[in-house]
Amino acid sequence: MSQLSPSTLRTLAAFAATGLGAAMVASLWLRPLDATAIWLLSQGWVYLLIALGLFGKDRFTLYVGIAAPVIFFALRPEHTADQLPVADLLALLGDSTIATLCATVVWRLHYLSSTAGNREQQAEGDSQVG
């Protein structure tokens, strides 16, 4: 994964958010309409909006792509390992994938911009000396 560019990682995060959001919205047809279904619908719409932003270039969506899955993870009902349904396990996997990909892109963009600035400062210092 170290070979992938930040734009490729961002696109992967956008596709993961699209898939997870679409799956959450589509789950309405597989369950009775109750508070859990409405919660999944709202989560799905948030993920679809995050995906829409991740297909763009703004950094704000990257931060939302980190924060939203963490918040959704914290608000998820607690289960033991024996009681965790497969759908919740897949949602947790999707949450962690989106948050990890967005955090990696933020870190790489910050790291690349700081090393590029250091290189420019070093080049300016070398040109002033020589």
TIGUKOL-859651 format. One record per atom (N, C-alpha, C): x, y, z; atom name; residue in three letters. Coordinates in Angstrom, 1 decimal. Example, Ala and Ser with C-alpha at 12.3 -4.5 7.8 and 13.67 -1.06 7.14 Angstrom:
// TIGUKOL-859651
BADREN       xx       yy       zz   atom   res
BADREN     13.2     -5.7      7.8      N   ALA
BADREN     12.3     -4.5      7.8     CA   ALA
BADREN     13.2     -3.3      7.8      C   ALA
BADREN     12.8     -2.2      7.1      N   SER
BADREN     13.7     -1.1      7.1     CA   SER
BADREN     12.9      0.0      7.9      C   SER
//
This chain:
// TIGUKOL-859651
BADREN       xx       yy       zz   atom   res
BADREN      0.8     -1.2      0.0      N   MET
BADREN      0.0      0.0      0.0     CA   MET
BADREN      0.9      1.3      0.0      C   MET
BADREN      2.1      1.1      0.3      N   SER
BADREN      3.0      2.3      0.3     CA   SER
BADREN      3.3      2.9     -1.1      C   SER
BADREN      3.0      2.1     -2.1      N   GLN
BADREN      3.2      2.6     -3.5     CA   GLN
BADREN      2.0      3.4     -4.0      C   GLN
BADREN      0.9      3.4     -3.3      N   LEU
BADREN     -0.3      4.1     -3.9     CA   LEU
BADREN     -0.2      5.6     -3.6      C   LEU
BADREN     -0.6      6.4     -4.5      N   SER
BADREN     -0.6      7.8     -4.4     CA   SER
BADREN     -1.8      8.2     -3.5      C   SER
BADREN     -1.8      9.4     -2.9      N   PRO
BADREN     -2.9      9.9     -2.1     CA   PRO
BADREN     -4.2     10.0     -2.9      C   PRO
BADREN     -4.1     10.3     -4.2      N   SER
BADREN     -5.4     10.4     -4.9     CA   SER
BADREN     -6.0      9.0     -5.2      C   SER
BADREN     -5.1      8.0     -5.3      N   THR
BADREN     -5.6      6.6     -5.5     CA   THR
BADREN     -6.3      6.2     -4.1      C   THR
BADREN     -5.6      6.5     -3.0      N   LEU
BADREN     -6.2      6.1     -1.7     CA   LEU
BADREN     -7.5      6.8     -1.5      C   LEU
BADREN     -7.5      8.1     -1.9      N   ARG
BADREN     -8.8      8.8     -1.7     CA   ARG
BADREN     -9.9      8.2     -2.5      C   ARG
BADREN     -9.6      7.8     -3.7      N   THR
BADREN    -10.6      7.2     -4.6     CA   THR
BADREN    -11.1      5.9     -4.0      C   THR
BADREN    -10.1      5.1     -3.4      N   LEU
BADREN    -10.5      3.8     -2.8     CA   LEU
BADREN    -11.4      4.1     -1.6      C   LEU
BADREN    -11.1      5.1     -0.8      N   ALA
BADREN    -12.0      5.5      0.3     CA   ALA
BADREN    -13.4      5.9     -0.2      C   ALA
BADREN    -13.4      6.6     -1.3      N   ALA
BADREN    -14.7      7.1     -1.9     CA   ALA
BADREN    -15.5      5.9     -2.3      C   ALA
BADREN    -14.9      4.9     -3.0      N   PHE
BADREN    -15.6      3.7     -3.4     CA   PHE
BADREN    -16.1      2.9     -2.2      C   PHE
BADREN    -15.3      2.8     -1.1      N   ALA
BADREN    -15.7      2.1      0.1     CA   ALA
BADREN    -16.8      2.8      0.8      C   ALA
BADREN    -16.8      4.1      0.8      N   ALA
BADREN    -17.9      4.9      1.4     CA   ALA
BADREN    -19.2      4.7      0.6      C   ALA
BADREN    -19.0      4.7     -0.7      N   THR
BADREN    -20.2      4.5     -1.6     CA   THR
BADREN    -20.8      3.2     -1.4      C   THR
BADREN    -20.0      2.1     -1.3      N   GLY
BADREN    -20.5      0.8     -1.1     CA   GLY
BADREN    -21.2      0.6      0.2      C   GLY
BADREN    -20.5      1.1      1.3      N   LEU
BADREN    -21.1      1.0      2.6     CA   LEU
BADREN    -22.4      1.8      2.7      C   LEU
BADREN    -22.4      3.0      2.2      N   GLY
BADREN    -23.6      3.8      2.2     CA   GLY
BADREN    -24.8      3.2      1.5      C   GLY
BADREN    -24.5      2.7      0.3      N   ALA
BADREN    -25.5      2.0     -0.5     CA   ALA
BADREN    -26.0      0.8      0.2      C   ALA
BADREN    -25.1      0.0      0.8      N   ALA
BADREN    -25.6     -1.2      1.5     CA   ALA
BADREN    -26.5     -0.8      2.7      C   ALA
BADREN    -26.1      0.3      3.4      N   MET
BADREN    -26.9      0.7      4.5     CA   MET
BADREN    -28.3      1.1      4.1      C   MET
BADREN    -28.4      1.9      3.0      N   VAL
BADREN    -29.7      2.3      2.5     CA   VAL
BADREN    -30.5      1.2      2.0      C   VAL
BADREN    -29.8      0.2      1.3      N   ALA
BADREN    -30.5     -0.9      0.7     CA   ALA
BADREN    -31.0     -1.9      1.8      C   ALA
BADREN    -30.4     -1.8      3.0      N   SER
BADREN    -30.8     -2.7      4.0     CA   SER
BADREN    -32.2     -2.4      4.5      C   SER
BADREN    -32.8     -1.3      4.1      N   LEU
BADREN    -34.2     -1.0      4.5     CA   LEU
BADREN    -35.2     -2.0      3.9      C   LEU
BADREN    -34.8     -2.6      2.8      N   TRP
BADREN    -35.7     -3.5      2.2     CA   TRP
BADREN    -35.6     -4.9      2.8      C   TRP
BADREN    -34.6     -5.1      3.7      N   LEU
BADREN    -34.4     -6.4      4.3     CA   LEU
BADREN    -34.8     -6.5      5.8      C   LEU
BADREN    -35.3     -5.4      6.3      N   ARG
BADREN    -35.6     -5.4      7.8     CA   ARG
BADREN    -36.9     -4.6      8.0      C   ARG
BADREN    -37.5     -4.8      9.1      N   PRO
BADREN    -38.7     -4.0      9.4     CA   PRO
BADREN    -38.3     -2.6      9.7      C   PRO
BADREN    -39.3     -1.7      9.4      N   LEU
BADREN    -39.0     -0.3      9.6     CA   LEU
BADREN    -39.2      0.1     11.0      C   LEU
BADREN    -38.1      0.3     11.7      N   ASP
BADREN    -38.0      0.7     13.1     CA   ASP
BADREN    -36.9      1.7     13.3      C   ASP
BADREN    -36.6      1.9     14.6      N   ALA
BADREN    -35.6      3.0     14.9     CA   ALA
BADREN    -34.2      2.6     14.3      C   ALA
BADREN    -33.9      1.3     14.4      N   THR
BADREN    -32.6      0.8     13.9     CA   THR
BADREN    -32.5      1.0     12.3      C   THR
BADREN    -33.6      0.8     11.6      N   ALA
BADREN    -33.6      1.0     10.2     CA   ALA
BADREN    -33.4      2.5      9.9      C   ALA
BADREN    -34.1      3.4     10.6      N   ILE
BADREN    -33.9      4.8     10.4     CA   ILE
BADREN    -32.5      5.2     10.7      C   ILE
BADREN    -31.9      4.7     11.7      N   TRP
BADREN    -30.5      5.0     12.1     CA   TRP
BADREN    -29.6      4.5     10.9      C   TRP
BADREN    -29.8      3.3     10.4      N   LEU
BADREN    -29.0      2.9      9.3     CA   LEU
BADREN    -29.2      3.7      8.0      C   LEU
BADREN    -30.4      4.2      7.8      N   LEU
BADREN    -30.6      5.0      6.7     CA   LEU
BADREN    -29.9      6.3      6.8      C   LEU
BADREN    -29.9      6.9      8.0      N   SER
BADREN    -29.1      8.2      8.2     CA   SER
BADREN    -27.6      8.0      8.1      C   SER
BADREN    -27.1      6.8      8.6      N   GLN
BADREN    -25.7      6.5      8.4     CA   GLN
BADREN    -25.4      6.4      6.9      C   GLN
BADREN    -26.2      5.7      6.2      N   GLY
BADREN    -26.0      5.5      4.8     CA   GLY
BADREN    -25.9      6.7      4.0      C   GLY
BADREN    -26.9      7.7      4.3      N   TRP
BADREN    -26.8      9.0      3.6     CA   TRP
BADREN    -25.6      9.8      4.0      C   TRP
BADREN    -25.1      9.7      5.2      N   VAL
BADREN    -23.9     10.4      5.6     CA   VAL
BADREN    -22.7      9.8      4.8      C   VAL
BADREN    -22.7      8.5      4.7      N   TYR
BADREN    -21.6      7.9      3.9     CA   TYR
BADREN    -21.6      8.2      2.5      C   TYR
BADREN    -22.8      8.3      1.9      N   LEU
BADREN    -23.0      8.7      0.5     CA   LEU
BADREN    -22.5     10.1      0.3      C   LEU
BADREN    -22.8     11.0      1.2      N   LEU
BADREN    -22.3     12.4      1.1     CA   LEU
BADREN    -20.8     12.5      1.3      C   LEU
BADREN    -20.3     11.7      2.2      N   ILE
BADREN    -18.8     11.6      2.3     CA   ILE
BADREN    -18.2     11.1      1.1      C   ILE
BADREN    -18.8     10.1      0.5      N   ALA
BADREN    -18.2      9.6     -0.8     CA   ALA
BADREN    -18.2     10.6     -1.9      C   ALA
BADREN    -19.3     11.4     -2.0      N   LEU
BADREN    -19.4     12.4     -3.0     CA   LEU
BADREN    -18.3     13.5     -2.8      C   LEU
BADREN    -18.0     13.8     -1.5      N   GLY
BADREN    -16.9     14.7     -1.2     CA   GLY
BADREN    -15.6     14.2     -1.5      C   GLY
BADREN    -15.4     12.9     -1.2      N   LEU
BADREN    -14.1     12.2     -1.4     CA   LEU
BADREN    -13.7     12.1     -2.9      C   LEU
BADREN    -14.7     12.1     -3.8      N   PHE
BADREN    -14.4     12.1     -5.2     CA   PHE
BADREN    -13.9     13.5     -5.7      C   PHE
BADREN    -14.0     14.5     -4.8      N   GLY
BADREN    -13.5     15.9     -5.1     CA   GLY
BADREN    -12.1     16.0     -4.6      C   GLY
BADREN    -11.7     17.2     -4.3      N   LYS
BADREN    -10.3     17.5     -3.9     CA   LYS
BADREN    -10.2     18.2     -2.5      C   LYS
BADREN    -11.3     18.5     -1.9      N   ASP
BADREN    -11.3     19.2     -0.6     CA   ASP
BADREN    -10.7     18.3      0.5      C   ASP
BADREN     -9.9     18.9      1.4      N   ARG
BADREN     -9.4     18.2      2.6     CA   ARG
BADREN    -10.4     18.0      3.7      C   ARG
BADREN    -11.4     18.9      3.7      N   PHE
BADREN    -12.4     18.8      4.8     CA   PHE
BADREN    -13.1     17.5      4.8      C   PHE
BADREN    -13.4     17.0      3.6      N   THR
BADREN    -14.1     15.7      3.5     CA   THR
BADREN    -13.2     14.6      4.1      C   THR
BADREN    -11.9     14.7      3.9      N   LEU
BADREN    -11.0     13.7      4.5     CA   LEU
BADREN    -11.2     13.6      6.0      C   LEU
BADREN    -11.2     14.8      6.7      N   TYR
BADREN    -11.4     14.9      8.1     CA   TYR
BADREN    -12.8     14.3      8.5      C   TYR
BADREN    -13.8     14.6      7.7      N   VAL
BADREN    -15.1     14.1      8.0     CA   VAL
BADREN    -15.1     12.6      7.8      C   VAL
BADREN    -14.3     12.1      6.8      N   GLY
BADREN    -14.2     10.7      6.6     CA   GLY
BADREN    -13.5      9.9      7.7      C   GLY
BADREN    -12.8     10.7      8.5      N   ILE
BADREN    -12.1     10.1      9.7     CA   ILE
BADREN    -13.1     10.1     10.8      C   ILE
BADREN    -13.7     11.3     11.0      N   ALA
BADREN    -14.5     11.5     12.2     CA   ALA
BADREN    -15.9     10.7     12.2      C   ALA
BADREN    -16.5     10.7     11.1      N   ALA
BADREN    -17.9     10.0     11.0     CA   ALA
BADREN    -17.8      8.6     11.3      C   ALA
BADREN    -16.9      7.8     10.8      N   PRO
BADREN    -16.8      6.4     11.1     CA   PRO
BADREN    -16.5      6.1     12.6      C   PRO
BADREN    -15.6      7.0     13.2      N   VAL
BADREN    -15.3      6.9     14.6     CA   VAL
BADREN    -16.5      7.1     15.4      C   VAL
BADREN    -17.3      8.2     15.1      N   ILE
BADREN    -18.5      8.5     15.8     CA   ILE
BADREN    -19.5      7.4     15.7      C   ILE
BADREN    -19.7      6.9     14.4      N   PHE
BADREN    -20.7      5.8     14.2     CA   PHE
BADREN    -20.2      4.5     15.0      C   PHE
BADREN    -18.9      4.3     15.1      N   PHE
BADREN    -18.4      3.1     15.8     CA   PHE
BADREN    -18.7      3.3     17.3      C   PHE
BADREN    -18.6      4.5     17.8      N   ALA
BADREN    -18.8      4.8     19.3     CA   ALA
BADREN    -20.3      4.7     19.6      C   ALA
BADREN    -21.2      5.0     18.7      N   LEU
BADREN    -22.6      5.0     18.9     CA   LEU
BADREN    -23.3      3.7     18.6      C   LEU
BADREN    -22.5      2.7     18.1      N   ARG
BADREN    -23.0      1.4     17.8     CA   ARG
BADREN    -23.3      0.7     19.1      C   ARG
BADREN    -24.4     -0.1     19.1      N   PRO
BADREN    -24.7     -0.8     20.3     CA   PRO
BADREN    -23.6     -1.8     20.6      C   PRO
BADREN    -23.4     -2.0     21.9      N   GLU
BADREN    -22.3     -3.0     22.3     CA   GLU
BADREN    -22.8     -4.4     22.2      C   GLU
BADREN    -21.9     -5.2     21.6      N   HIS
BADREN    -22.2     -6.7     21.5     CA   HIS
BADREN    -20.9     -7.4     22.0      C   HIS
BADREN    -21.1     -8.6     22.5      N   THR
BADREN    -19.9     -9.4     22.7     CA   THR
BADREN    -19.5    -10.0     21.4      C   THR
BADREN    -18.4    -10.7     21.3      N   ALA
BADREN    -17.9    -11.3     20.1     CA   ALA
BADREN    -18.8    -12.4     19.6      C   ALA
BADREN    -19.5    -13.1     20.5      N   ASP
BADREN    -20.4    -14.2     20.2     CA   ASP
BADREN    -21.7    -13.6     19.6      C   ASP
BADREN    -22.1    -12.4     20.0      N   GLN
BADREN    -23.4    -11.9     19.6     CA   GLN
BADREN    -23.4    -10.9     18.4      C   GLN
BADREN    -22.2    -10.7     17.9      N   LEU
BADREN    -22.0     -9.7     16.8     CA   LEU
BADREN    -22.6    -10.3     15.5      C   LEU
BADREN    -23.7     -9.7     14.9      N   PRO
BADREN    -24.2    -10.1     13.7     CA   PRO
BADREN    -23.2     -9.8     12.5      C   PRO
BADREN    -23.3    -10.6     11.5      N   VAL
BADREN    -22.4    -10.5     10.3     CA   VAL
BADREN    -22.6     -9.1      9.7      C   VAL
BADREN    -23.8     -8.5      9.6      N   ALA
BADREN    -24.0     -7.2      9.1     CA   ALA
BADREN    -23.2     -6.1      9.9      C   ALA
BADREN    -23.3     -6.2     11.2      N   ASP
BADREN    -22.6     -5.3     12.0     CA   ASP
BADREN    -21.1     -5.4     11.9      C   ASP
BADREN    -20.6     -6.7     11.7      N   LEU
BADREN    -19.2     -6.9     11.5     CA   LEU
BADREN    -18.7     -6.3     10.2      C   LEU
BADREN    -19.5     -6.5      9.2      N   LEU
BADREN    -19.1     -5.8      7.9     CA   LEU
BADREN    -19.2     -4.3      8.0      C   LEU
BADREN    -20.2     -3.8      8.7      N   ALA
BADREN    -20.2     -2.3      8.9     CA   ALA
BADREN    -19.0     -1.8      9.6      C   ALA
BADREN    -18.6     -2.5     10.7      N   LEU
BADREN    -17.4     -2.1     11.4     CA   LEU
BADREN    -16.1     -2.2     10.5      C   LEU
BADREN    -16.1     -3.2      9.7      N   LEU
BADREN    -15.0     -3.4      8.8     CA   LEU
BADREN    -14.9     -2.2      7.8      C   LEU
BADREN    -16.1     -1.8      7.3      N   GLY
BADREN    -16.2     -0.7      6.4     CA   GLY
BADREN    -15.9      0.6      7.0      C   GLY
BADREN    -16.3      0.8      8.3      N   ASP
BADREN    -16.0      2.0      9.1     CA   ASP
BADREN    -14.5      2.1      9.2      C   ASP
BADREN    -13.9      1.0      9.6      N   SER
BADREN    -12.4      1.1      9.9     CA   SER
BADREN    -11.6      1.3      8.6      C   SER
BADREN    -12.1      0.7      7.5      N   THR
BADREN    -11.4      0.9      6.2     CA   THR
BADREN    -11.5      2.3      5.7      C   THR
BADREN    -12.7      2.9      5.8      N   ILE
BADREN    -12.8      4.3      5.4     CA   ILE
BADREN    -12.0      5.3      6.2      C   ILE
BADREN    -12.0      5.1      7.6      N   ALA
BADREN    -11.3      5.9      8.5     CA   ALA
BADREN     -9.8      5.8      8.2      C   ALA
BADREN     -9.3      4.5      8.1      N   THR
BADREN     -7.9      4.3      7.8     CA   THR
BADREN     -7.4      4.9      6.5      C   THR
BADREN     -8.2      4.7      5.5      N   LEU
BADREN     -7.8      5.3      4.2     CA   LEU
BADREN     -7.7      6.8      4.2      C   LEU
BADREN     -8.7      7.4      4.8      N   CYS
BADREN     -8.8      8.9      4.9     CA   CYS
BADREN     -7.6      9.4      5.8      C   CYS
BADREN     -7.3      8.7      6.9      N   ALA
BADREN     -6.2      9.1      7.8     CA   ALA
BADREN     -4.9      9.0      7.0      C   ALA
BADREN     -4.8      7.9      6.2      N   THR
BADREN     -3.5      7.8      5.5     CA   THR
BADREN     -3.3      8.9      4.5      C   THR
BADREN     -4.4      9.3      3.8      N   VAL
BADREN     -4.3     10.4      2.8     CA   VAL
BADREN     -4.0     11.7      3.5      C   VAL
BADREN     -4.6     12.0      4.6      N   VAL
BADREN     -4.3     13.2      5.4     CA   VAL
BADREN     -2.8     13.2      5.8      C   VAL
BADREN     -2.4     12.1      6.3      N   TRP
BADREN     -1.0     12.0      6.8     CA   TRP
BADREN      0.0     12.2      5.6      C   TRP
BADREN     -0.3     11.5      4.5      N   ARG
BADREN      0.6     11.6      3.3     CA   ARG
BADREN      0.6     13.0      2.7      C   ARG
BADREN     -0.6     13.7      2.7      N   LEU
BADREN     -0.6     15.0      2.2     CA   LEU
BADREN      0.1     16.0      3.1      C   LEU
BADREN      0.0     15.8      4.4      N   HIS
BADREN      0.7     16.6      5.3     CA   HIS
BADREN      2.2     16.4      5.2      C   HIS
BADREN      2.6     15.1      5.2      N   TYR
BADREN      4.0     14.7      5.1     CA   TYR
BADREN      4.6     15.2      3.8      C   TYR
BADREN      3.9     15.0      2.7      N   LEU
BADREN      4.5     15.4      1.4     CA   LEU
BADREN      4.6     16.9      1.3      C   LEU
BADREN      3.6     17.7      1.9      N   SER
BADREN      3.7     19.1      1.8     CA   SER
BADREN      4.9     19.6      2.7      C   SER
BADREN      5.1     19.0      3.9      N   SER
BADREN      6.1     19.4      4.8     CA   SER
BADREN      7.5     19.1      4.2      C   SER
BADREN      7.6     17.9      3.6      N   THR
BADREN      8.9     17.6      3.0     CA   THR
BADREN      9.2     18.4      1.8      C   THR
BADREN      8.2     18.8      1.0      N   ALA
BADREN      8.4     19.6     -0.1     CA   ALA
BADREN      8.8     21.0      0.3      C   ALA
BADREN      8.2     21.5      1.4      N   GLY
BADREN      8.6     22.8      2.0     CA   GLY
BADREN     10.1     22.8      2.5      C   GLY
BADREN     10.4     21.7      3.1      N   ASN
BADREN     11.8     21.5      3.6     CA   ASN
BADREN     12.8     21.5      2.4      C   ASN
BADREN     12.4     20.8      1.3      N   ARG
BADREN     13.3     20.7      0.2     CA   ARG
BADREN     13.4     22.1     -0.5      C   ARG
BADREN     12.4     22.9     -0.5      N   GLU
BADREN     12.4     24.3     -1.1     CA   GLU
BADREN     13.3     25.1     -0.2      C   GLU
BADREN     13.2     25.0      1.1      N   GLN
BADREN     14.0     25.8      2.0     CA   GLN
BADREN     15.5     25.4      1.8      C   GLN
BADREN     15.7     24.1      1.7      N   GLN
BADREN     17.1     23.6      1.6     CA   GLN
BADREN     17.7     24.1      0.2      C   GLN
BADREN     16.9     24.1     -0.8      N   ALA
BADREN     17.3     24.5     -2.2     CA   ALA
BADREN     17.6     26.0     -2.1      C   ALA
BADREN     16.8     26.8     -1.4      N   GLU
BADREN     17.1     28.2     -1.3     CA   GLU
BADREN     18.3     28.5     -0.5      C   GLU
BADREN     18.6     27.7      0.5      N   GLY
BADREN     19.8     27.9      1.3     CA   GLY
BADREN     21.0     27.5      0.5      C   GLY
BADREN     20.9     26.5     -0.3      N   ASP
BADREN     22.0     26.1     -1.2     CA   ASP
BADREN     22.3     27.1     -2.2      C   ASP
BADREN     21.3     27.7     -2.8      N   SER
BADREN     21.5     28.7     -3.8     CA   SER
BADREN     22.1     30.0     -3.2      C   SER
BADREN     21.8     30.3     -2.0      N   GLN
BADREN     22.3     31.5     -1.4     CA   GLN
BADREN     23.8     31.3     -1.0      C   GLN
BADREN     24.2     30.1     -0.6      N   VAL
BADREN     25.5     29.8     -0.3     CA   VAL
BADREN     26.4     29.8     -1.5      C   VAL
BADREN     25.9     29.1     -2.6      N   GLY
BADREN     26.8     28.9     -3.8     CA   GLY
BADREN     26.7     30.0     -4.7      C   GLY
//
